[in-house]
Amino acid sequence: MRIYRSIDDVPEATRVVAIGNFDGVHIGHQRIIGDATAAAREADARSMVMTFHPHPLSIIAPDKCPPILTPLNIKADLIEELGVDDFLIIPFSREFSELPPEDFCDMLFSSSVGAIHVIVGENFRFGHMAAGDVSFLEEYGKKAGMKITAEHLVQAGGKPISSTRIRELLLEGELAEVREILGRPPSTHGKVVHGDKRGRAMGVRTANLDARVDCIFPGRGVYLADLFVGKDPYACLVNIGHNPTFCSTGEDSGQKMRIEAHILDFDRNIYGMNVRIDFLEKLRDEFKFDSAEQLVEQIKKDIEAARAFDGFAVAKA
């Protein structure tokens, strides 16, 4: 897949273009992108995904911008897996947000993009003050000879799929439903950093993840997860929270959430390495224990539960 960060860099070609923010690249997004790649094959054209970075709300209404589900590099990887030829990342700026809908459509029909067919979701809006919608795009398409397809929103559990719904489910720890919507386990990414060393003192070493502050991950609790170092998966327990047994402050204090992973049967030094955690199942809520000894006893029970779990990507010892 070829990645472009400016329309000026895109070589002329005939293309079928899927447009959207595609945060999460969930199964609804996958259908739009999959239909674009299929239509491109039929038309002997190139398939293109056009997205925007940063998130448009971070420019238009920063106070309303949600935490993202997939960082741009991860989004690119997921889109490439869908067989897309070209990935165009439009730099979203205040100036771009003021582009009239007509100019946005002209951009699609330009010789660089060369769109003969555009596929979007039925709720797609574009142009200054979101003045452009699917009807506007269809009218332009009729005049320009460009086919427009507006996909109906995909549903799961009788409700439309959306990135907002995924965020809410994540915070509630409803991982099974999130996995169904994404078509894969929800994940977070970050660098392994030094922590308070309490786990080592208690005989339960943990890897502390410095996750991106603009990305969302599951709510407070203990989870069964796969931790990936490169492409190698390791079974682990992950605690997300504030360490209430040792810290008196909580979520109302503004204290940053901690993500600590105890990797089963693991003795490598991975400090400073970037890892991915795929969350598989919520084991329990985060509790405040009366003593470190009680916490250790609970962790031992959690490890036993992890060893009995058969959903990890790697076999356990």
Kinemage of the C-alpha trace (Angstrom):
@kinemage 1
@onewidth
@group {chain A} dominant
@subgroup {mainchain}
@vectorlist {calphas} color= white
{ca met a 1} P 0.000 0.000 0.000
{ca arg a 2} L 1.284 3.446 -0.931
{ca ile a 3} L 0.806 6.173 1.671
{ca tyr a 4} L 0.421 9.846 0.696
{ca arg a 5} L 0.193 12.817 3.050
{ca ser a 6} L -0.704 15.399 0.414
{ca ile a 7} L -2.814 15.374 -2.727
{ca asp a 8} L 0.132 16.979 -4.492
{ca asp a 9} L 2.096 13.758 -3.948
{ca val a 10} L -0.554 11.482 -5.455
{ca pro a 11} L 0.271 10.284 -8.978
{ca glu a 12} L -2.526 10.468 -11.537
{ca ala a 13} L -4.630 7.325 -11.798
{ca thr a 14} L -8.212 6.122 -12.052
{ca arg a 15} L -9.471 5.299 -8.566
{ca val a 16} L -12.362 4.085 -6.450
{ca val a 17} L -12.199 6.081 -3.226
{ca ala a 18} L -13.539 5.270 0.237
{ca ile a 19} L -13.735 8.375 2.437
{ca gly a 20} L -14.086 8.632 6.193
{ca asn a 21} L -12.353 9.162 9.496
{ca phe a 22} L -12.337 5.356 10.032
{ca asp a 23} L -11.360 5.553 13.721
{ca gly a 24} L -11.271 1.981 14.970
{ca val a 25} L -11.541 0.483 11.455
{ca his a 26} L -14.544 -1.466 12.777
{ca ile a 27} L -16.658 -3.869 10.707
{ca gly a 28} L -18.748 -1.015 9.293
{ca his a 29} L -15.596 0.711 8.089
{ca gln a 30} L -14.280 -2.597 6.797
{ca arg a 31} L -17.387 -3.041 4.653
{ca ile a 32} L -16.992 0.416 3.080
{ca ile a 33} L -13.304 -0.175 2.393
{ca gly a 34} L -13.910 -3.730 1.195
{ca asp a 35} L -16.572 -2.553 -1.256
{ca ala a 36} L -14.133 0.056 -2.571
{ca thr a 37} L -11.407 -2.507 -3.196
{ca ala a 38} L -13.903 -4.845 -4.899
{ca ala a 39} L -15.268 -2.051 -7.096
{ca ala a 40} L -11.729 -1.018 -8.020
{ca arg a 41} L -10.894 -4.546 -9.168
{ca glu a 42} L -14.033 -4.655 -11.318
{ca ala a 43} L -13.204 -1.281 -12.883
{ca asp a 44} L -9.511 -2.097 -13.362
{ca ala a 45} L -8.755 0.914 -11.160
{ca arg a 46} L -6.778 1.566 -7.986
{ca ser a 47} L -8.486 1.518 -4.612
{ca met a 48} L -7.897 4.451 -2.291
{ca val a 49} L -8.830 5.215 1.304
{ca met a 50} L -8.981 8.929 2.091
{ca thr a 51} L -8.925 9.945 5.737
{ca phe a 52} L -8.156 13.026 7.807
{ca his a 53} L -5.486 13.703 10.423
{ca pro a 54} L -5.655 14.932 13.085
{ca his a 55} L -9.257 14.180 14.072
{ca pro a 56} L -11.391 17.010 12.604
{ca leu a 57} L -12.942 17.820 15.991
{ca ser a 58} L -9.478 18.486 17.420
{ca ile a 59} L -9.393 21.516 15.113
{ca ile a 60} L -13.068 22.518 14.920
{ca ala a 61} L -14.108 21.865 18.536
{ca pro a 62} L -11.183 20.630 20.660
{ca asp a 63} L -13.330 20.365 23.811
{ca lys a 64} L -15.588 17.877 22.017
{ca cys a 65} L -12.821 15.762 20.464
{ca pro a 66} L -13.057 12.165 21.752
{ca pro a 67} L -10.067 9.976 22.584
{ca ile a 68} L -9.107 8.002 19.500
{ca leu a 69} L -9.438 4.252 19.096
{ca thr a 70} L -6.584 3.751 16.648
{ca pro a 71} L -3.426 5.869 16.277
{ca leu a 72} L -2.668 6.781 12.667
{ca asn a 73} L 0.116 4.209 12.217
{ca ile a 74} L -2.152 1.418 13.507
{ca lys a 75} L -5.011 2.634 11.323
{ca ala a 76} L -2.675 2.451 8.319
{ca asp a 77} L -1.692 -1.140 9.187
{ca leu a 78} L -5.334 -2.219 9.529
{ca ile a 79} L -6.302 -0.575 6.245
{ca glu a 80} L -3.383 -2.169 4.432
{ca glu a 81} L -4.575 -5.581 5.630
{ca leu a 82} L -7.821 -4.939 3.713
{ca gly a 83} L -5.951 -4.901 0.398
{ca val a 84} L -6.055 -1.160 -0.304
{ca asp a 85} L -3.708 0.229 -2.975
{ca asp a 86} L -3.421 3.867 -1.851
{ca phe a 87} L -3.895 5.567 1.520
{ca leu a 88} L -4.281 9.357 1.381
{ca ile a 89} L -4.012 11.205 4.692
{ca ile a 90} L -5.432 14.705 4.338
{ca pro a 91} L -3.805 17.130 6.822
{ca phe a 92} L -6.876 18.543 8.580
{ca ser a 93} L -6.439 22.212 9.400
{ca arg a 94} L -8.630 25.230 10.095
{ca glu a 95} L -8.121 26.252 6.470
{ca phe a 96} L -9.208 22.838 5.187
{ca ser a 97} L -12.282 22.907 7.466
{ca glu a 98} L -13.411 26.090 5.677
{ca leu a 99} L -13.277 24.481 2.232
{ca pro a 100} L -16.659 24.841 0.444
{ca pro a 101} L -18.347 21.505 -0.379
{ca glu a 102} L -17.945 22.231 -4.103
{ca asp a 103} L -14.185 22.539 -3.716
{ca phe a 104} L -14.046 19.277 -1.782
{ca cys a 105} L -15.863 17.518 -4.631
{ca asp a 106} L -13.575 19.153 -7.208
{ca met a 107} L -10.639 17.695 -5.259
{ca leu a 108} L -12.095 14.196 -5.623
{ca phe a 109} L -12.601 14.644 -9.347
{ca ser a 110} L -9.136 16.164 -9.880
{ca ser a 111} L -6.638 14.409 -12.125
{ca ser a 112} L -4.533 13.458 -9.092
{ca val a 113} L -7.246 11.618 -7.181
{ca gly a 114} L -9.086 10.574 -10.336
{ca ala a 115} L -12.182 9.281 -8.566
{ca ile a 116} L -14.634 7.474 -10.809
{ca his a 117} L -16.506 6.011 -7.850
{ca val a 118} L -16.730 7.315 -4.266
{ca ile a 119} L -18.004 5.220 -1.362
{ca val a 120} L -18.984 6.763 1.988
{ca gly a 121} L -21.222 6.062 4.957
{ca glu a 122} L -24.797 7.343 4.753
{ca asn a 123} L -24.100 9.949 7.457
{ca phe a 124} L -21.008 11.388 5.736
{ca arg a 125} L -20.701 15.187 5.960
{ca phe a 126} L -18.027 17.439 4.486
{ca gly a 127} L -17.123 21.008 3.644
{ca his a 128} L -17.404 24.210 5.646
{ca met a 129} L -19.906 23.922 8.527
{ca ala a 130} L -20.579 20.321 7.323
{ca ala a 131} L -22.703 21.843 4.554
{ca gly a 132} L -22.054 18.930 2.220
{ca asp a 133} L -23.890 15.623 2.608
{ca val a 134} L -24.551 12.503 0.551
{ca ser a 135} L -27.242 14.247 -1.524
{ca phe a 136} L -24.820 17.041 -2.377
{ca leu a 137} L -22.170 14.492 -3.344
{ca glu a 138} L -24.661 12.559 -5.493
{ca glu a 139} L -25.710 15.729 -7.352
{ca tyr a 140} L -22.077 16.573 -8.045
{ca gly a 141} L -21.429 13.000 -9.134
{ca lys a 142} L -24.238 13.114 -11.701
{ca lys a 143} L -22.741 16.217 -13.303
{ca ala a 144} L -19.162 14.941 -13.226
{ca gly a 145} L -19.843 11.353 -14.235
{ca met a 146} L -18.661 10.047 -10.873
{ca lys a 147} L -20.571 7.202 -9.229
{ca ile a 148} L -21.512 7.715 -5.574
{ca thr a 149} L -22.393 4.917 -3.145
{ca ala a 150} L -23.667 5.666 0.357
{ca glu a 151} L -23.467 2.604 2.597
{ca his a 152} L -26.103 2.019 5.267
{ca leu a 153} L -24.746 1.870 8.814
{ca val a 154} L -23.860 -1.664 9.878
{ca gln a 155} L -25.647 -2.904 12.996
{ca ala a 156} L -24.632 -5.252 15.784
{ca gly a 157} L -26.940 -6.326 18.579
{ca gly a 158} L -29.765 -4.378 16.939
{ca lys a 159} L -27.902 -1.051 17.228
{ca pro a 160} L -25.884 0.918 14.672
{ca ile a 161} L -22.128 0.532 14.972
{ca ser a 162} L -20.177 3.700 15.682
{ca ser a 163} L -16.856 4.706 17.170
{ca thr a 164} L -18.784 6.447 19.975
{ca arg a 165} L -20.531 3.201 20.876
{ca ile a 166} L -17.202 1.366 20.949
{ca arg a 167} L -15.734 3.948 23.332
{ca glu a 168} L -18.678 3.572 25.707
{ca leu a 169} L -18.461 -0.223 25.659
{ca leu a 170} L -14.728 -0.106 26.317
{ca leu a 171} L -15.157 2.034 29.405
{ca glu a 172} L -17.809 -0.411 30.639
{ca gly a 173} L -15.458 -3.366 30.097
{ca glu a 174} L -17.800 -5.012 27.575
{ca leu a 175} L -14.954 -6.564 25.607
{ca ala a 176} L -16.942 -9.344 23.918
{ca glu a 177} L -19.243 -6.815 22.256
{ca val a 178} L -16.326 -4.564 21.313
{ca arg a 179} L -14.550 -7.523 19.749
{ca glu a 180} L -17.652 -8.358 17.703
{ca ile a 181} L -17.874 -4.777 16.425
{ca leu a 182} L -14.165 -4.404 15.671
{ca gly a 183} L -13.712 -7.905 14.273
{ca arg a 184} L -10.625 -8.189 16.508
{ca pro a 185} L -9.711 -7.632 20.173
{ca pro a 186} L -9.557 -4.014 21.361
{ca ser a 187} L -5.977 -2.958 21.931
{ca thr a 188} L -3.729 -0.224 23.243
{ca his a 189} L -0.134 0.628 22.425
{ca gly a 190} L 2.712 2.242 24.270
{ca lys a 191} L 6.234 2.099 25.629
{ca val a 192} L 7.290 -0.015 28.610
{ca val a 193} L 8.583 2.321 31.318
{ca his a 194} L 9.876 2.007 34.874
{ca gly a 195} L 7.236 2.016 37.596
{ca asp a 196} L 7.235 1.999 41.402
{ca lys a 197} L 8.900 -1.457 41.579
{ca arg a 198} L 6.178 -2.661 43.998
{ca gly a 199} L 5.386 -5.682 41.866
{ca arg a 200} L 8.992 -6.848 41.962
{ca ala a 201} L 9.080 -6.448 45.760
{ca met a 202} L 5.912 -8.575 46.026
{ca gly a 203} L 7.306 -11.247 43.721
{ca val a 204} L 4.982 -10.323 40.853
{ca arg a 205} L 6.903 -8.295 38.257
{ca thr a 206} L 4.903 -6.004 36.003
{ca ala a 207} L 5.531 -4.112 32.797
{ca asn a 208} L 4.243 -0.548 33.084
{ca leu a 209} L 2.853 0.843 29.862
{ca asp a 210} L 3.084 4.532 29.033
{ca ala a 211} L 0.028 4.619 26.802
{ca arg a 212} L -0.844 7.523 24.520
{ca val a 213} L -2.955 10.025 26.422
{ca asp a 214} L -5.191 10.704 23.407
{ca cys a 215} L -6.097 7.035 22.958
{ca ile a 216} L -8.864 5.195 24.774
{ca phe a 217} L -8.536 1.819 26.516
{ca pro a 218} L -10.832 -0.246 28.758
{ca gly a 219} L -12.038 1.119 32.094
{ca arg a 220} L -10.660 0.262 35.528
{ca gly a 221} L -10.259 -3.436 36.265
{ca val a 222} L -8.128 -6.536 35.779
{ca tyr a 223} L -8.051 -8.095 32.322
{ca leu a 224} L -6.749 -11.179 30.550
{ca ala a 225} L -4.752 -10.045 27.545
{ca asp a 226} L -2.127 -10.811 24.932
{ca leu a 227} L 0.941 -8.598 25.071
{ca phe a 228} L 2.844 -8.376 21.789
{ca val a 229} L 6.557 -7.662 21.684
{ca gly a 230} L 6.985 -7.210 17.964
{ca lys a 231} L 4.941 -10.058 16.498
{ca asp a 232} L 5.463 -12.364 19.488
{ca pro a 233} L 2.430 -12.755 21.790
{ca tyr a 234} L 2.674 -13.380 25.539
{ca ala a 235} L -0.185 -14.225 27.888
{ca cys a 236} L -0.643 -11.651 30.628
{ca leu a 237} L -2.825 -10.073 33.290
{ca val a 238} L -3.368 -6.344 32.978
{ca asn a 239} L -4.471 -4.002 35.732
{ca ile a 240} L -5.919 -0.658 34.673
{ca gly a 241} L -6.513 1.847 37.443
{ca his a 242} L -5.000 3.899 40.231
{ca asn a 243} L -3.401 1.287 42.536
{ca pro a 244} L -5.920 2.060 45.329
{ca thr a 245} L -4.186 -0.274 47.810
{ca phe a 246} L -1.111 1.986 47.760
{ca cys a 247} L -2.463 5.323 46.466
{ca ser a 248} L -5.020 7.419 48.295
{ca thr a 249} L -5.920 9.436 45.190
{ca gly a 250} L -8.458 8.145 42.713
{ca glu a 251} L -10.055 8.860 39.395
{ca asp a 252} L -11.626 12.103 40.661
{ca ser a 253} L -8.180 13.520 41.436
{ca gly a 254} L -7.113 13.723 37.800
{ca gln a 255} L -4.384 11.139 38.416
{ca lys a 256} L -3.325 9.373 35.239
{ca met a 257} L -4.597 5.835 34.797
{ca arg a 258} L -1.908 3.192 35.161
{ca ile a 259} L -1.620 0.182 32.886
{ca glu a 260} L 0.432 -2.629 34.446
{ca ala a 261} L 0.878 -6.037 32.850
{ca his a 262} L 2.103 -9.182 34.586
{ca ile a 263} L 3.340 -11.451 31.803
{ca leu a 264} L 3.099 -15.157 32.585
{ca asp a 265} L 6.383 -17.107 32.575
{ca phe a 266} L 8.365 -14.160 31.213
{ca asp a 267} L 11.847 -12.964 32.161
{ca arg a 268} L 12.947 -10.626 29.348
{ca asn a 269} L 14.015 -7.025 29.760
{ca ile a 270} L 11.613 -4.991 27.615
{ca tyr a 271} L 12.097 -1.539 29.152
{ca gly a 272} L 11.913 1.141 26.480
{ca met a 273} L 10.243 -1.165 23.949
{ca asn a 274} L 6.949 -0.390 22.239
{ca val a 275} L 4.355 -3.097 22.801
{ca arg a 276} L 0.721 -3.785 21.982
{ca ile a 277} L -1.828 -5.160 24.426
{ca asp a 278} L -4.903 -6.967 23.059
{ca phe a 279} L -7.616 -7.113 25.728
{ca leu a 280} L -9.444 -10.438 25.708
{ca glu a 281} L -11.672 -10.657 28.775
{ca lys a 282} L -12.367 -8.730 31.952
{ca leu a 283} L -11.482 -10.801 35.020
{ca arg a 284} L -12.633 -8.544 37.850
{ca asp a 285} L -12.963 -4.975 39.067
{ca glu a 286} L -10.074 -3.135 40.674
{ca phe a 287} L -10.266 -3.391 44.483
{ca lys a 288} L -8.613 -1.633 47.401
{ca phe a 289} L -7.104 -4.221 49.748
{ca asp a 290} L -6.344 -3.710 53.431
{ca ser a 291} L -2.759 -4.886 53.024
{ca ala a 292} L -0.131 -5.778 50.461
{ca glu a 293} L -0.440 -9.422 51.600
{ca gln a 294} L -4.122 -9.510 50.683
{ca leu a 295} L -3.299 -8.019 47.294
{ca val a 296} L -0.647 -10.673 46.663
{ca glu a 297} L -3.129 -13.429 47.536
{ca gln a 298} L -5.629 -11.997 45.060
{ca ile a 299} L -2.974 -11.707 42.358
{ca lys a 300} L -2.138 -15.387 42.856
{ca lys a 301} L -5.810 -16.221 42.297
{ca asp a 302} L -5.824 -14.017 39.203
{ca ile a 303} L -2.781 -15.868 37.849
{ca glu a 304} L -4.516 -19.204 38.448
{ca ala a 305} L -7.531 -17.918 36.523
{ca ala a 306} L -5.241 -16.793 33.712
{ca arg a 307} L -3.636 -20.211 33.478
{ca ala a 308} L -7.086 -21.767 33.135
{ca phe a 309} L -8.016 -19.374 30.321
{ca asp a 310} L -7.762 -20.877 26.831
{ca gly a 311} L -8.262 -17.723 24.791
{ca phe a 312} L -4.673 -16.457 24.649
{ca ala a 313} L -2.841 -16.250 21.324
{ca val a 314} L -0.025 -18.392 22.735
{ca ala a 315} L -0.125 -21.654 24.672
{ca lys a 316} L 0.663 -21.298 28.400
{ca ala a 317} L 3.235 -23.336 30.277
